[in-house]
């Protein structure tokens, strides 16, 4: 994904990781067991692994994450109205805050003034720590995060649909085409909104589409690519999907390219702790429930 620099590029430098494929699936199996134990109500700690006890990690399957659950619930029922679905998903990713999405109805998106007033009424309507969301452009005019989410996406939902439909289901093509208009330095929020369409309309965005590599995933995907002898990150994701049945045959579902990319970012985080290049501090610290 488009970015001027990568602060995570050297995170795994010097780490002796002989088999990154085994390391990847080991991470996945342990993280998924933590989710299962936690959802069953078992007491903390859910793992003997000190890194998992101290650090914060996303779930293995992104539909199990809190914000993803909120987005799916928020946009539910819009499958047959593509413009409204696109507006809801772009709004949701610009907000990216589960408690806000859970507190409002998608119906308010039809009224620009109402949704803007509702967002202003929250002490903090958007998640500012998950990923940066900068101002965007449309037809030469700049829009703040709030204006884009509450007003612009309402006005341009039909145009966005046409841009996305021309991608023939390809996430990378759709993301780049939208950002040709938005002119964001970091197009990650666009990518997230576009890939979310696959949950609802796989005929518009294919779940099996190749995905761009985020800056957080580069270091681990590079390790996997070198180990597997593949020619690209896309080919690496495809090979990891083929290997899933060997390393994790009882997983709840088959991986998609987005899963391998997303989990490579989580593995980079985990093995950065192992490598001593990441510290347990600030938002990285996991606070167990009391």
N, C-alpha and C positions, 0 to 999 in steps of 0.2 A: 504494500500500500504506500501511497505517496507520502514521503517524509524526508525532511532535509538531513536528519541524522538519526542514529540509532544508539540510544544510551545503554542498550543491552547487548551490543555486538560482542563485547569481550567477556561477558558474564561467565562463560564456561571455559575460558582460556586456562590451560594448565590442568584441567580436570581429567583424570584417568578414568574414562568410561569405555571399557573394552567392547561392550555390546549394547549400544544405545537402543536397539529394538527391544531387547529383553527389559532394559531399564524403563522404556516407555510403557510397556504392558504391565510391568510390576507396579508402576505408579498408578495406572488405571485400575487395576484390580484392588489395590489397597484403598484408593480414594472412593471407589464405589462401595466397598464394604463399610466404610465410615458412614456414607450416606444411608445405607440400609440400616445399620445399627442405630443411628441417630433417629431415623424415622420410626423405628420400632420402640423408641423411648428408652433405650438402654443408656446407662449413665456414662458420662465422660470420665476417662478418655476412651474414645472408640478405636484407638490404635496405640500400639506400643512404640510407634515411631515418633521420636521427639520433634521432628520437623512438622509432622502432621498435627501434633498436639499444640505447637506454638504458632504455626503460620496459617494464613488464610488462603484457601484454594477454591476454585470453582469446581462444580460437580463434573463428573466425567461426561455425562450427557446433558447438553446445555438446556434441554427442555425441563430439567430438574432444578435449575437455578431459580432463585426467587423472582428476579426481574423478568426472566423469560416466562415464568408461570403467569405473572401479572400481565405481560404483553399479550400472551395467548388468550387469556381471559378477556382482556380489554377489547381485542379485535374480533373475538368470536362472533359469528353470525354475519360477517361482512364478505364472506367468500364470493357471493354472487354479484357484489357491487365493487368492482375492482378499483375505481377511483376513490371510493370511501375507505376501502381497505388500505390502499397506498397512503392516503392521508393519515389514517390512524396509526400505521406502522412508523411512518416518518415522525409524526408527533411523539409516539411512544419512545423512539430511540433518541430524540432530542431531549425528552424528559428523562428517560432512563431511571426512573425512581419508582419502585414498586408501590410504596405507600401512597404516592400521588395517584398512580394509575388505578389502584384499588379503590380510591376514594371518589373517583368520578366515573361518569358513564360516557361511552363513546358518542352518545347522542348529542352531547354538548359541542362536539366538533363542528356541527352544522351552523353554529352561531359564533362568529369570530369574536364579537365583543364579550359574549358570555364566557367563553373559554379563556380569553385573556384575563378577564377579571378574576376568574376562579384561580388561575395560576398565580396572579399577583397576591391573592389572599393567603397563599401558603407562605410560611416563613422561608422556605427554600423549595422551589417547585422542581428543580432539576438536580441531577447527580453530577456534581462538578469534579469528582475524584476518579470515576471509572475510566473516562477517556475525554480528551479535550473536544469541545464543540465550539468552533469559531464562527464568526459571522459568515454569511454566504452572499452570493450575488445572484440576481435574476434580472435579465435584461438591463444590465448596467447599474442596477440599484442594489445597495447593500442592506442586509437585514440582520439584526441581532438574533441571538439564539431564541429569545422570547418571541420576537416578531415573526421569525421563520416558522416556529412551531404553531403559533396560534392564528396567524393571519395568512402568511405566504402559502403554506402547504394547502390550506383551504382553497386558495385562488388558483393554484397551479396543479391540482391533483389530476386533472385530465391530461395536461401536458406531460406530467411525470409518467403517467400510465403509458402514453404513446412512446416515450423514450425507452421505458423499460421493456415494453412489448417488442420493440425492434431488436432487442438483444438476443432473441431466439433462445431464451432460457439461460443464458450464460451470465453468471454473477459478475465476473470480471468486466465483461463488455458493458453490462448495465451500470455498474458502479462508475466506470470511467465516463460513460455517456452522460450520466447525471452530473458528475463532477465537472464535465466540460462546461456546464452551465453554472454550477455553484462556485467553482474556483476555490475549493478548500485546499489548504496546505496538507491537512490530514483528512483523507476521505473515509476514515474508519466508520464514522456514524452513518454515512451513506451505505457502505457495505453491509452494516448490521441491519439497516432497514430493508435493504434489497434481499438479503438471505432469509430474513423472516418471512418474506412473501412465500417462500417454498413450503412453509408449514401449512399454508392455507390454499395456495394455488400453484401446485407443482407443474401445471401446464404453462404457467407464465415464467416462473423461475424454477429450474430443475434442481431438486435436492442433490443430485449427483454431479452438479456443475463443479468444475475446478474453481478454486477460490484464490484470491490474492494472499500473499504471505504478509502478515502483520509484523511490525518490527520486533515484537516480543517473542515471536516464534522462530525467527531467522536462525539464531544460534543453535537451537536443537535440531531444526530441520536440516541444517548444514551437516550436522553430525550424522543424522540418519541417511542423508543422501550419499555421503562419503562411504559409510559402512555398507550400504546396499548397492552402491555403484550405479545409481540412477542418474539421469541426465538433468533433472530439474526437480524443484519442490513439488510440482504437480505430479510428476511420475513417482516421486517418493510417497506422496499421499496415496496414490493408487496401489503401490506395492504394500504399504502398511495395511490397507484394507484387505488385500489378499491374505496377508499374514495373520489377520485377527483370529481366524478359525483355529490356527495352530497354537497361538499364545493365549487366547482367551475364548475358548469355544462356547462357554456358557454365558457370555455377555448377553444383556437383555435385547440388544439389537445390533445389526451390522453398522459399522462406522461409515460415515460419508466423508468426502474431502474436507468439509468444514470442521468435522470432529477432529481429524488428524491435525489440521492446522491449529485449531484452538487448544488441543491438548499438548501440542508441541510447545506452546507458550507456557502452559502450566508446568510442563516438565522442565522447561528452562528456569522457571521460578524455583521449583523444588531442588534441582541440581545446582542452582546458584547458592542455595543455603549449604548444600553439601560442600561446595567449592569455597565457601567463605566470602563470596563476592556480594552476598545479599544478607542483610541483617534483620533481625526481628525487632522492628520499630515502627512507630506510627500506624498507618492503616494496614500494615502487613501483619500485625499481631492479632491472633485469634483469641477472643475472649469467650471462654466456655459459658454456657448457660448456667444460671444459679437456681 
